[in-house]
Amino acid sequence: MNRIVKSALIAASAVALAAVALPASARSTVAFIGRAQNPADAGCFGEWYGSMVNNCSSEKLLILPLVMDPGPFNNWANVTVTAYGTNSASNVRCATIGVDRATGGIWGDAYRNLPAFGSRQDIVLPGTFYNPDSTAYAACFVGPGGQVNQVRY
């Protein structure tokens, strides 16, 4: 085997091994994975092509679990929620929350509102830390008629 072919095989093997070892850089899911935080409000949320729509006359809290890969380098979640509201009455405001497995303690940041109304908008949330053996979720207050379409992290 000549030297050029051998070098090409070594380079291709290194690239293939590196690609297998890299963690997923991002995930996304439809909002239908979420549920009402209060079981009594479950009937308020209706599914529409994967989106969750608040069909009640008052604001309700939707919880969206974030499936996290534990590990020493995978403990920060940068989250973007895509949502829709026709006006300020149907606003959607979201935050990310980390929950510590050992203590049950929680941490997160302030809720962020839709940046505009009348079209789907991204609510870019500040990242949240979670311990490698703990969990994280996005929490969204959804006004009447408002909808959460997807979450990316």
C-alpha positions as a Markdown table, in Angstrom:
| # | Residue | x | y | z |
|---|---|---|---|---|
| 1 | Met | 0.0 | 0.0 | 0.0 |
| 2 | Asn | 1.5 | 3.3 | -1.0 |
| 3 | Arg | 2.1 | 6.1 | 1.5 |
| 4 | Ile | -0.7 | 8.5 | 0.1 |
| 5 | Val | -3.4 | 5.8 | 0.5 |
| 6 | Lys | -2.1 | 4.9 | 4.0 |
| 7 | Ser | -2.3 | 8.6 | 5.0 |
| 8 | Ala | -5.8 | 9.0 | 3.6 |
| 9 | Leu | -7.0 | 5.9 | 5.5 |
| 10 | Ile | -5.5 | 7.1 | 8.8 |
| 11 | Ala | -7.1 | 10.6 | 8.3 |
| 12 | Ala | -10.5 | 9.1 | 7.4 |
| 13 | Ser | -10.3 | 6.8 | 10.5 |
| 14 | Ala | -9.5 | 9.7 | 12.8 |
| 15 | Val | -12.4 | 11.7 | 11.4 |
| 16 | Ala | -14.8 | 8.8 | 11.8 |
| 17 | Leu | -13.7 | 8.1 | 15.4 |
| 18 | Ala | -14.1 | 11.8 | 16.3 |
| 19 | Ala | -17.6 | 12.0 | 14.8 |
| 20 | Val | -18.7 | 9.0 | 16.8 |
| 21 | Ala | -17.4 | 10.4 | 20.1 |
| 22 | Leu | -19.0 | 13.8 | 19.8 |
| 23 | Pro | -22.2 | 14.4 | 21.8 |
| 24 | Ala | -25.3 | 15.8 | 20.1 |
| 25 | Ser | -25.0 | 19.5 | 19.8 |
| 26 | Ala | -28.7 | 20.3 | 19.8 |
| 27 | Arg | -32.1 | 18.8 | 20.2 |
| 28 | Ser | -35.5 | 19.9 | 19.3 |
| 29 | Thr | -39.0 | 18.6 | 20.0 |
| 30 | Val | -42.6 | 19.6 | 19.5 |
| 31 | Ala | -44.3 | 21.2 | 22.5 |
| 32 | Phe | -46.7 | 18.2 | 22.7 |
| 33 | Ile | -44.1 | 16.5 | 24.9 |
| 34 | Gly | -45.1 | 19.0 | 27.7 |
| 35 | Arg | -48.0 | 19.0 | 30.1 |
| 36 | Ala | -49.9 | 21.4 | 32.4 |
| 37 | Gln | -48.0 | 21.9 | 35.7 |
| 38 | Asn | -51.3 | 21.8 | 37.6 |
| 39 | Pro | -53.3 | 18.6 | 36.7 |
| 40 | Ala | -56.5 | 20.5 | 37.0 |
| 41 | Asp | -55.4 | 22.6 | 34.0 |
| 42 | Ala | -54.7 | 19.6 | 31.7 |
| 43 | Gly | -58.0 | 20.2 | 29.9 |
| 44 | Cys | -56.9 | 23.7 | 29.0 |
| 45 | Phe | -54.2 | 22.6 | 26.6 |
| 46 | Gly | -55.1 | 21.2 | 23.2 |
| 47 | Glu | -52.7 | 19.8 | 20.7 |
| 48 | Trp | -52.5 | 21.3 | 17.2 |
| 49 | Tyr | -49.9 | 19.7 | 14.9 |
| 50 | Gly | -47.5 | 19.2 | 17.8 |
| 51 | Ser | -48.1 | 22.6 | 19.3 |
| 52 | Met | -49.8 | 23.1 | 22.7 |
| 53 | Val | -52.6 | 25.8 | 22.7 |
| 54 | Asn | -54.2 | 27.2 | 25.8 |
| 55 | Asn | -57.9 | 27.0 | 25.2 |
| 56 | Cys | -58.9 | 28.4 | 28.6 |
| 57 | Ser | -59.7 | 32.0 | 29.5 |
| 58 | Ser | -56.8 | 32.5 | 31.8 |
| 59 | Glu | -53.0 | 32.0 | 31.8 |
| 60 | Lys | -51.8 | 28.5 | 32.4 |
| 61 | Leu | -48.3 | 27.0 | 33.1 |
| 62 | Leu | -46.9 | 24.4 | 30.7 |
| 63 | Ile | -43.9 | 22.3 | 31.6 |
| 64 | Leu | -41.6 | 21.0 | 28.9 |
| 65 | Pro | -39.0 | 18.4 | 30.0 |
| 66 | Leu | -35.5 | 18.7 | 28.5 |
| 67 | Val | -33.9 | 15.3 | 27.9 |
| 68 | Met | -30.3 | 15.9 | 29.0 |
| 69 | Asp | -27.2 | 13.7 | 28.5 |
| 70 | Pro | -25.4 | 13.4 | 31.8 |
| 71 | Gly | -21.7 | 13.8 | 31.8 |
| 72 | Pro | -18.9 | 16.1 | 33.0 |
| 73 | Phe | -19.2 | 18.4 | 30.0 |
| 74 | Asn | -22.9 | 18.3 | 29.3 |
| 75 | Asn | -24.4 | 20.3 | 32.1 |
| 76 | Trp | -25.5 | 23.6 | 30.5 |
| 77 | Ala | -28.8 | 24.0 | 28.6 |
| 78 | Asn | -29.2 | 26.9 | 26.2 |
| 79 | Val | -32.9 | 26.8 | 25.3 |
| 80 | Thr | -35.0 | 28.5 | 22.7 |
| 81 | Val | -38.8 | 28.2 | 22.7 |
| 82 | Thr | -40.8 | 29.0 | 19.6 |
| 83 | Ala | -44.2 | 30.3 | 20.5 |
| 84 | Tyr | -47.1 | 32.4 | 19.2 |
| 85 | Gly | -49.5 | 34.9 | 20.6 |
| 86 | Thr | -51.9 | 37.2 | 18.8 |
| 87 | Asn | -51.5 | 40.1 | 21.3 |
| 88 | Ser | -50.4 | 40.8 | 24.8 |
| 89 | Ala | -53.4 | 38.9 | 26.3 |
| 90 | Ser | -52.1 | 35.7 | 24.7 |
| 91 | Asn | -48.5 | 36.3 | 25.6 |
| 92 | Val | -46.2 | 33.4 | 26.3 |
| 93 | Arg | -43.4 | 33.8 | 28.8 |
| 94 | Cys | -40.8 | 31.1 | 29.5 |
| 95 | Ala | -37.8 | 30.2 | 31.7 |
| 96 | Thr | -35.5 | 27.3 | 32.2 |
| 97 | Ile | -35.2 | 25.5 | 35.5 |
| 98 | Gly | -32.6 | 23.0 | 36.7 |
| 99 | Val | -33.5 | 20.5 | 39.5 |
| 100 | Asp | -30.8 | 19.0 | 41.6 |
| 101 | Arg | -31.3 | 15.2 | 42.1 |
| 102 | Ala | -29.6 | 15.1 | 45.5 |
| 103 | Thr | -31.3 | 18.0 | 47.3 |
| 104 | Gly | -34.4 | 18.7 | 45.2 |
| 105 | Gly | -33.1 | 22.3 | 45.0 |
| 106 | Ile | -34.0 | 24.3 | 41.8 |
| 107 | Trp | -32.4 | 27.1 | 40.0 |
| 108 | Gly | -33.2 | 29.1 | 36.9 |
| 109 | Asp | -33.5 | 32.6 | 35.5 |
| 110 | Ala | -36.2 | 35.2 | 35.0 |
| 111 | Tyr | -39.1 | 34.5 | 32.6 |
| 112 | Arg | -38.8 | 36.0 | 29.1 |
| 113 | Asn | -41.8 | 37.2 | 27.0 |
| 114 | Leu | -42.5 | 36.8 | 23.4 |
| 115 | Pro | -40.6 | 39.5 | 21.6 |
| 116 | Ala | -43.5 | 40.3 | 19.2 |
| 117 | Phe | -47.1 | 39.2 | 18.5 |
| 118 | Gly | -48.9 | 38.0 | 15.4 |
| 119 | Ser | -46.3 | 35.5 | 14.2 |
| 120 | Arg | -44.2 | 32.7 | 15.6 |
| 121 | Gln | -41.3 | 34.1 | 17.6 |
| 122 | Asp | -38.3 | 32.6 | 19.3 |
| 123 | Ile | -38.0 | 33.2 | 23.0 |
| 124 | Val | -34.3 | 32.9 | 23.6 |
| 125 | Leu | -33.6 | 31.9 | 27.2 |
| 126 | Pro | -30.4 | 32.3 | 29.1 |
| 127 | Gly | -28.7 | 29.0 | 29.7 |
| 128 | Thr | -29.3 | 27.1 | 32.9 |
| 129 | Phe | -26.9 | 24.8 | 34.7 |
| 130 | Tyr | -27.9 | 21.4 | 35.8 |
| 131 | Asn | -25.8 | 18.8 | 37.7 |
| 132 | Pro | -24.7 | 15.8 | 35.6 |
| 133 | Asp | -27.1 | 13.5 | 37.4 |
| 134 | Ser | -30.0 | 16.0 | 37.7 |
| 135 | Thr | -32.7 | 17.3 | 35.3 |
| 136 | Ala | -33.9 | 20.5 | 33.5 |
| 137 | Tyr | -37.1 | 21.7 | 32.0 |
| 138 | Ala | -38.6 | 24.8 | 30.4 |
| 139 | Ala | -41.6 | 26.4 | 32.0 |
| 140 | Cys | -44.0 | 28.6 | 30.0 |
| 141 | Phe | -46.9 | 30.6 | 31.2 |
| 142 | Val | -49.3 | 30.6 | 28.2 |
| 143 | Gly | -52.0 | 33.2 | 27.9 |
| 144 | Pro | -55.5 | 32.4 | 26.5 |
| 145 | Gly | -55.2 | 31.4 | 22.8 |
| 146 | Gly | -51.4 | 31.5 | 23.1 |
| 147 | Gln | -49.4 | 28.5 | 21.9 |
| 148 | Val | -46.0 | 26.9 | 22.4 |
| 149 | Asn | -44.8 | 25.3 | 19.1 |
| 150 | Gln | -41.4 | 23.7 | 19.9 |
| 151 | Val | -38.4 | 23.8 | 22.1 |
| 152 | Arg | -34.7 | 23.6 | 21.0 |
| 153 | Tyr | -31.8 | 23.1 | 23.2 |
